[in-house]
Amino acid sequence: MDGAGTLLDTAFWISAVAILGLLVMSAFFSGSETALTAASRGKLHARADKGSKGAERALKITEDNERLIGSVLLGNNLVNILAASLATAMFTRLFGESGVALATLVMTFLVLIFAEVLPKTYAITNAETAASKVAVPISVVILVFSPVVSAVRALVRGLLSIFGVKTDPDSHILAVRDEIAGAITLGHSEGAVEKEDRDRLLGALDLGDRTVEEIMLHRSQIEMIDAESPPVDILEQCLRSAYTRLPVFRGESENIIGVVHAKDLLRSMYARTRDAAPDEDPFADFNIAEVAMKPYFVPETTTLDDQMRQFLRRHTHFALVVDEYGSLEGLITLEDILEEIVGEITDEFDVDAEHPVRQTDDGSYLVDGAMTIRDLNRANDWNLPDDEANTIAGLVIHEAQTIPNQGQVFSFHGFRIEVVARKDNRITRLNIRPLS
């Protein structure tokens, strides 16, 4: 009898120690899964650059998330099921048939608290630190379970393909920019990121998705120089203009023969005045085409990111935009692209210019019809859609399906919009009030 009792006591303690060890292993697998999936790859990369081998290993094993999760889940389920089986056998031996229910309650409590909630809470709180610490042992687990995980992965993909679901383990690479944009927007909504910082960061991220057509100065607003004008008139126009560079046309406005820089024009005219004889007209044979630079044309579908690179490579700040037929659509400058990042840039010639948005006493806004929807949204933190039109006037025309008359009022997208002024077929001024 004493031998049987000793044997029972020994079996009990062996089972208890084994269950305790399995719970520790379960906590390790649960915490590792949370840490490695929650850790920021950007922060891990920064740690790796500072010499952290653990962070470097964590970056490597998280490149294949499907394989990582498969290995961790396999290990976690193995130890959990084994621990539950040992607990059931031990409690059944001690309490009979009622031991099954008792083992279920005790193991549920232990696994939930010590193998799930506790390690995962720590892993979420210290994701990068925990990921760096567990990276090496987890890489060993991945290596050991690799054959089984590969077979399971093939089976899962086969089952998913039956239902038309395609898996792409590399899809997270394409979503990095969306993840960054989402984090910035979330940070702003929580008060951690200022509106100006959010606008600048999102503006820089959007350069690759937006085209020059969206922000160019339309051809109807371009100030040009007629090559056939008298030299004095050309000089007066350049001095009066707020712009440093002006396109030069001959005959028709579509026929751009060059772009003149005010400094080049002044240098040329000054040289002629200085070198001319007292009784000689210094501008008698003046030809502005000899002063103007060769025009630089770009297609309207060029992305802002590509265009900025072209400006920097060509050492120029000015380009004329043409459509697929080669017709002039507008012009774009490096400053226009930079304004998409940093906001409106003004100098001593712009400070007195009328602002395109002005709030009235009744809480509504007077808006220039040529103002882009993106700029309006950024100025007032609105969410008007810009998929169908670039300007606010274009959005009104799109929604109305006609060119509205002065005084007409529309309500859409949560705003009341009144046409205040119209010139020919252009809506020049709108009154906008949020309905909320």
C-alpha positions as CSV (number, residue, x, y, z in Angstrom):
1,M,0.0,0.0,0.0
2,D,2.8,2.4,0.9
3,G,4.5,1.6,-2.4
4,A,1.3,2.4,-4.3
5,G,1.0,5.7,-2.5
6,T,4.6,6.6,-3.2
7,L,4.1,5.7,-6.9
8,L,0.9,7.9,-7.0
9,D,2.7,10.8,-5.3
10,T,5.6,10.6,-7.7
11,A,3.3,10.5,-10.7
12,F,1.3,13.4,-9.4
13,W,4.4,15.6,-8.9
14,I,5.9,14.6,-12.3
15,S,2.6,15.5,-14.0
16,A,2.3,18.8,-12.1
17,V,5.9,19.8,-13.0
18,A,5.3,18.8,-16.7
19,I,2.1,20.9,-16.8
20,L,3.9,23.9,-15.3
21,G,6.7,23.6,-17.9
22,L,4.1,23.3,-20.7
23,L,2.3,26.4,-19.5
24,V,5.6,28.3,-19.5
25,M,6.2,27.1,-23.1
26,S,2.6,28.2,-24.0
27,A,3.2,31.6,-22.5
28,F,6.5,31.9,-24.6
29,F,4.7,31.0,-27.8
30,S,1.8,33.3,-27.2
31,G,4.0,36.2,-26.2
32,S,6.3,35.6,-29.1
33,E,3.5,35.6,-31.7
34,T,2.1,38.9,-30.3
35,A,5.5,40.6,-30.1
36,L,6.7,39.6,-33.6
37,T,3.4,40.6,-35.2
38,A,2.9,43.8,-33.2
39,A,6.5,45.0,-33.4
40,S,7.1,47.9,-35.8
41,R,9.5,46.9,-38.6
42,G,10.7,50.5,-38.7
43,K,11.7,50.5,-35.1
44,L,13.3,47.0,-35.4
45,H,15.3,48.3,-38.4
46,A,16.5,51.2,-36.3
47,R,17.6,48.8,-33.5
48,A,19.3,46.6,-36.1
49,D,21.2,49.6,-37.4
50,K,22.5,50.2,-33.9
51,G,23.9,46.7,-33.7
52,S,21.0,44.7,-32.2
53,K,21.4,41.1,-33.4
54,G,18.0,40.2,-32.0
55,A,16.3,42.9,-33.9
56,E,18.1,41.9,-37.1
57,R,16.9,38.3,-36.6
58,A,13.4,39.5,-35.8
59,L,13.3,41.4,-39.1
60,K,14.4,38.3,-41.0
61,I,11.9,35.9,-39.6
62,T,9.0,38.4,-39.9
63,E,9.6,38.7,-43.7
64,D,7.5,35.4,-44.0
65,N,4.6,36.0,-41.6
66,E,2.8,33.0,-42.9
67,R,5.6,30.6,-42.0
68,L,6.2,32.4,-38.7
69,I,2.6,32.2,-37.5
70,G,2.3,28.6,-38.7
71,S,5.3,27.5,-36.6
72,V,4.3,29.4,-33.5
73,L,0.7,28.2,-33.6
74,L,1.9,24.7,-34.2
75,G,4.1,24.8,-31.1
76,N,1.5,26.6,-29.0
77,N,-1.2,24.1,-29.8
78,L,1.1,21.2,-29.2
79,V,2.0,22.3,-25.6
80,N,-1.6,23.4,-24.8
81,I,-3.1,20.1,-25.9
82,L,-0.4,18.1,-24.1
83,A,-0.9,20.2,-20.9
84,A,-4.6,19.7,-21.0
85,S,-4.2,15.9,-21.6
86,L,-1.8,15.5,-18.7
87,A,-4.1,17.6,-16.4
88,T,-7.1,15.5,-17.4
89,A,-5.3,12.3,-16.6
90,M,-4.0,13.6,-13.3
91,F,-7.3,14.9,-12.1
92,T,-9.2,11.8,-13.2
93,R,-6.8,9.7,-11.2
94,L,-7.3,11.8,-8.1
95,F,-11.1,12.6,-8.4
96,G,-12.5,10.0,-10.7
97,E,-14.9,11.0,-13.5
98,S,-15.5,14.5,-12.0
99,G,-11.8,15.2,-12.6
100,V,-12.5,15.8,-16.3
101,A,-14.7,18.9,-15.6
102,L,-12.3,20.0,-12.9
103,A,-9.3,19.7,-15.2
104,T,-11.2,21.8,-17.8
105,L,-11.9,24.6,-15.4
106,V,-8.4,24.7,-13.9
107,M,-6.6,24.5,-17.2
108,T,-8.8,27.1,-18.8
109,F,-8.1,29.5,-15.9
110,L,-4.3,28.8,-16.0
111,V,-4.0,29.0,-19.8
112,L,-6.1,32.2,-20.0
113,I,-4.3,34.1,-17.3
114,F,-0.7,32.8,-17.4
115,A,-0.3,31.6,-21.0
116,E,-2.4,34.1,-23.0
117,V,-3.4,37.4,-21.3
118,L,-0.2,38.0,-19.2
119,P,2.4,37.3,-21.9
120,K,0.5,39.0,-24.7
121,T,-0.1,42.1,-22.5
122,Y,3.7,42.3,-21.9
123,A,4.4,41.7,-25.6
124,I,2.1,44.5,-26.7
125,T,3.6,46.9,-24.2
126,N,7.2,46.1,-25.1
127,A,6.8,44.8,-28.7
128,E,10.2,45.6,-30.1
129,T,12.1,44.6,-27.0
130,A,10.2,41.3,-26.7
131,A,10.6,40.6,-30.4
132,S,14.4,41.1,-30.2
133,K,14.6,38.7,-27.2
134,V,12.5,35.8,-28.7
135,A,13.8,36.1,-32.2
136,V,16.6,33.6,-31.8
137,P,14.7,30.7,-30.1
138,I,11.7,31.3,-32.4
139,S,14.0,30.9,-35.5
140,V,15.0,27.5,-34.1
141,V,11.3,26.6,-33.7
142,I,10.7,27.7,-37.3
143,L,13.6,25.5,-38.5
144,V,12.4,22.4,-36.6
145,F,8.7,22.8,-37.6
146,S,9.5,23.9,-41.2
147,P,8.5,20.6,-42.9
148,V,5.2,20.3,-41.1
149,V,4.4,24.0,-41.6
150,S,5.1,23.7,-45.3
151,A,2.7,20.8,-45.6
152,V,0.0,22.6,-43.6
153,R,0.5,25.8,-45.6
154,A,0.1,23.9,-48.9
155,L,-3.1,22.3,-47.5
156,V,-4.5,25.6,-46.3
157,R,-3.8,27.3,-49.6
158,G,-5.5,24.4,-51.4
159,L,-8.6,24.7,-49.3
160,L,-8.7,28.5,-49.7
161,S,-8.3,28.2,-53.5
162,I,-11.5,26.1,-53.6
163,F,-13.4,29.1,-52.3
164,G,-11.6,31.5,-54.7
165,V,-9.3,33.1,-52.0
166,K,-5.8,33.9,-53.2
167,T,-3.0,34.3,-50.7
168,D,-0.1,36.6,-51.2
169,P,2.5,36.6,-48.4
170,D,4.3,39.6,-50.0
171,S,1.2,41.8,-50.0
172,H,2.3,43.7,-46.9
173,I,5.2,45.2,-48.8
174,L,2.7,47.0,-51.0
175,A,0.7,48.2,-48.0
176,V,3.5,50.0,-46.2
177,R,2.6,53.4,-47.5
178,D,-1.1,52.9,-46.6
179,E,0.0,51.8,-43.2
180,I,2.1,54.9,-42.7
181,A,-0.7,57.2,-43.9
182,G,-3.2,55.4,-41.6
183,A,-0.8,55.8,-38.6
184,I,-0.5,59.6,-39.4
185,T,-4.2,60.1,-39.7
186,L,-4.8,58.1,-36.5
187,G,-2.2,60.1,-34.7
188,H,-3.9,63.3,-35.7
189,S,-7.3,62.1,-34.6
190,E,-5.8,61.2,-31.2
191,G,-4.1,64.5,-30.9
192,A,-0.5,63.2,-31.2
193,V,0.1,64.7,-34.6
194,E,-0.6,68.4,-35.4
195,K,-2.8,69.2,-38.5
196,E,0.1,71.0,-40.2
197,D,2.4,68.0,-39.7
198,R,-0.3,65.6,-40.9
199,D,-0.8,67.6,-44.1
200,R,2.9,67.8,-44.8
201,L,3.5,64.1,-44.3
202,L,0.5,63.0,-46.2
203,G,1.3,65.5,-49.0
204,A,4.7,64.0,-49.4
205,L,3.3,60.4,-49.5
206,D,0.7,61.4,-52.1
207,L,3.2,62.8,-54.7
208,G,3.4,59.4,-56.4
209,D,-0.3,59.1,-56.8
210,R,-1.1,62.6,-58.1
211,T,-0.5,64.0,-61.6
212,V,0.6,67.4,-62.8
213,E,-2.9,67.9,-64.3
214,E,-4.4,68.1,-60.8
215,I,-2.3,71.1,-59.6
216,M,-1.2,72.9,-62.8
217,L,-2.2,76.5,-63.5
218,H,-4.8,76.2,-66.3
219,R,-4.0,77.8,-69.6
220,S,-6.8,80.3,-69.2
221,Q,-4.8,81.8,-66.3
222,I,-1.4,81.8,-67.8
223,E,0.3,85.2,-68.4
224,M,2.1,85.2,-71.7
225,I,4.3,87.5,-73.8
226,D,3.5,88.1,-77.4
227,A,6.8,87.8,-79.4
228,E,5.5,90.5,-81.8
229,S,4.9,93.1,-79.1
230,P,7.3,96.2,-79.1
231,P,10.3,95.6,-76.8
232,V,9.2,98.4,-74.5
233,D,5.8,96.8,-74.0
234,I,7.5,93.5,-73.3
235,L,9.8,95.1,-70.7
236,E,6.9,96.9,-69.1
237,Q,4.9,93.6,-68.9
238,C,7.8,91.7,-67.3
239,L,8.3,94.5,-64.7
240,R,4.6,94.6,-63.9
241,S,4.2,90.8,-63.7
242,A,4.3,89.0,-60.3
243,Y,6.1,86.1,-62.1
244,T,9.8,85.7,-62.9
245,R,9.3,83.3,-65.9
246,L,6.8,84.0,-68.7
247,P,6.0,81.9,-71.7
248,V,6.5,83.5,-75.1
249,F,4.1,82.8,-78.0
250,R,4.0,83.9,-81.6
251,G,0.8,84.2,-83.5
252,E,-1.5,81.9,-81.5
253,S,-1.2,81.4,-77.7
254,E,-0.8,77.6,-78.4
255,N,2.4,78.3,-80.3
256,I,4.8,78.6,-77.4
257,I,8.3,79.4,-78.8
258,G,10.1,79.8,-75.5
259,V,10.2,80.9,-71.8
260,V,11.8,84.2,-70.9
261,H,13.4,84.8,-67.5
262,A,13.0,88.4,-66.3
263,K,16.8,88.5,-65.4
264,D,17.8,87.3,-68.8
265,L,15.5,90.0,-70.4
266,L,16.9,92.8,-68.3
267,R,20.5,91.7,-68.9
268,S,19.9,91.6,-72.7
269,M,18.2,95.0,-72.8
270,Y,20.8,96.6,-70.5
271,A,23.6,95.3,-72.7
272,R,21.9,96.8,-75.7
273,T,21.4,100.1,-74.0
274,R,25.0,100.2,-72.8
275,D,26.5,99.3,-76.2
276,A,24.2,101.3,-78.5
277,A,25.4,104.6,-80.1
278,P,23.9,107.8,-78.8
279,D,21.7,108.3,-82.0
280,E,20.9,104.6,-82.4
281,D,17.7,102.8,-81.2
282,P,19.1,100.0,-79.0
283,F,16.0,97.8,-79.5
284,A,15.6,98.3,-83.3
285,D,16.4,94.6,-84.1
286,F,15.5,93.2,-80.7
287,N,14.2,89.6,-80.9
288,I,12.9,88.1,-77.7
289,A,13.3,84.6,-79.1
290,E,17.0,85.0,-78.8
291,V,16.6,85.7,-75.1
292,A,14.0,83.1,-74.3
293,M,14.9,79.6,-73.1
294,K,13.7,76.5,-75.0
295,P,10.3,75.5,-73.7
296,Y,10.0,72.3,-71.6
297,F,6.9,70.3,-72.2
298,V,5.5,67.5,-70.0
299,P,2.5,65.3,-70.4
300,E,-0.5,65.9,-68.1
301,T,-0.3,62.3,-66.8
302,T,3.2,62.7,-65.3
303,T,3.1,62.1,-61.5
304,L,4.2,64.8,-59.2
305,D,7.0,62.6,-57.8
306,D,8.4,62.0,-61.3
307,Q,8.1,65.7,-62.2
308,M,9.9,66.9,-59.1
309,R,12.7,64.5,-59.9
310,Q,12.8,65.8,-63.5
311,F,12.9,69.4,-62.3
312,L,15.9,68.6,-60.0
313,R,17.7,66.7,-62.7
314,R,17.2,69.3,-65.4
315,H,18.0,72.2,-63.0
316,T,14.8,74.0,-64.0
317,H,11.6,75.1,-62.1
318,F,9.1,75.6,-65.0
319,A,7.3,73.3,-67.4
320,L,4.4,73.6,-69.8
321,V,1.8,70.8,-69.6
322,V,0.3,69.3,-72.8
323,D,-2.4,66.7,-73.3
324,E,-2.2,63.6,-75.4
325,Y,-2.8,65.7,-78.6
326,G,0.0,68.1,-77.8
327,S,-2.3,71.0,-77.0
328,L,-1.3,73.3,-74.2
329,E,-3.2,72.5,-71.0
330,G,-1.4,74.6,-68.4
331,L,1.9,75.1,-66.6
332,I,3.5,73.7,-63.5
333,T,6.5,74.9,-61.4
334,L,8.6,73.3,-58.7
335,E,6.9,75.6,-56.2
336,D,3.5,74.2,-57.1
337,I,4.8,70.7,-56.1
338,L,6.4,71.9,-52.9
339,E,3.2,73.6,-52.0
340,E,1.5,70.2,-52.0
341,I,3.8,69.3,-49.1
342,V,4.4,72.5,-47.1
343,G,1.2,74.4,-48.0
344,E,0.9,77.8,-49.7
345,I,4.2,79.6,-50.3
346,T,4.0,83.4,-50.6
347,D,6.6,86.1,-51.2
348,E,6.6,89.9,-51.2
349,F,4.5,89.9,-54.4
350,D,1.8,87.5,-53.1
351,V,1.1,88.8,-49.6
352,D,-1.6,91.3,-50.8
353,A,-3.2,88.8,-53.1
354,E,-6.8,87.8,-52.3
355,H,-7.0,84.6,-50.4
356,P,-9.0,81.9,-52.2
357,V,-10.9,81.1,-49.0
358,R,-12.5,83.7,-46.7
359,Q,-14.8,82.9,-43.8
360,T,-17.9,85.2,-43.4
361,D,-19.7,86.3,-40.3
362,D,-22.4,83.7,-40.6
363,G,-19.9,80.8,-40.6
364,S,-20.0,80.1,-44.3
365,Y,-17.0,80.3,-46.6
366,L,-16.5,82.4,-49.8
367,V,-14.3,80.2,-52.1
368,D,-12.6,80.9,-55.4
369,G,-14.1,78.5,-58.0
370,A,-10.7,77.6,-59.4
371,M,-9.4,76.4,-56.0
372,T,-8.6,72.8,-55.9
373,I,-10.7,70.5,-53.8
374,R,-7.5,69.1,-52.1
375,D,-6.4,72.6,-51.0
376,L,-9.9,73.4,-49.8
377,N,-10.0,70.1,-47.8
378,R,-6.6,70.8,-46.3
379,A,-7.4,74.4,-45.4
380,N,-10.7,73.6,-43.6
381,D,-10.1,69.9,-42.7
382,W,-13.0,68.8,-44.9
383,N,-13.5,65.6,-46.9
384,L,-15.0,66.7,-50.2
385,P,-14.4,64.0,-52.9
386,D,-11.8,64.8,-55.6
387,D,-12.2,61.7,-57.7
388,E,-14.4,63.4,-60.4
389,A,-13.0,66.9,-60.4
390,N,-9.9,68.8,-59.5
391,T,-11.5,72.2,-58.6
392,I,-14.5,73.0,-56.4
393,A,-16.2,74.6,-59.4
394,G,-15.6,71.4,-61.3
395,L,-17.2,69.4,-58.5
396,V,-20.3,71.6,-58.5
397,I,-20.6,71.2,-62.3
398,H,-20.2,67.4,-62.0
399,E,-22.9,67.1,-59.3
400,A,-25.3,69.5,-61.1
401,Q,-24.6,67.8,-64.5
402,T,-24.8,71.3,-66.0
403,I,-23.2,74.8,-65.7
404,P,-25.3,76.4,-63.0
405,N,-26.4,80.0,-63.0
406,Q,-25.6,82.7,-60.4
407,G,-27.7,82.3,-57.3
408,Q,-28.4,78.6,-57.7
409,V,-28.0,76.5,-54.5
410,F,-27.0,72.8,-54.2
411,S,-26.7,70.5,-51.2
412,F,-24.3,67.5,-51.5
413,H,-21.7,65.7,-49.5
414,G,-22.8,67.4,-46.4
415,F,-22.4,71.0,-47.7
416,R,-24.7,73.7,-48.9
417,I,-23.1,75.4,-51.9
418,E,-24.4,78.6,-53.6
419,V,-23.0,79.9,-56.9
420,V,-22.1,83.5,-56.1
421,A,-20.5,84.6,-59.3
422,R,-20.2,83.2,-62.8
423,K,-18.2,84.6,-65.8
424,D,-19.1,83.2,-69.1
425,N,-19.0,79.4,-68.6
426,R,-16.7,79.6,-65.5
427,I,-17.9,79.5,-61.9
428,T,-15.7,82.1,-60.2
429,R,-17.1,82.4,-56.7
430,L,-18.9,80.0,-54.4
431,N,-20.4,80.3,-50.9
432,I,-20.0,77.0,-49.0
433,R,-21.5,76.1,-45.6
434,P,-21.2,72.8,-43.8
435,L,-24.7,71.4,-43.2
436,S,-23.7,70.0,-39.8
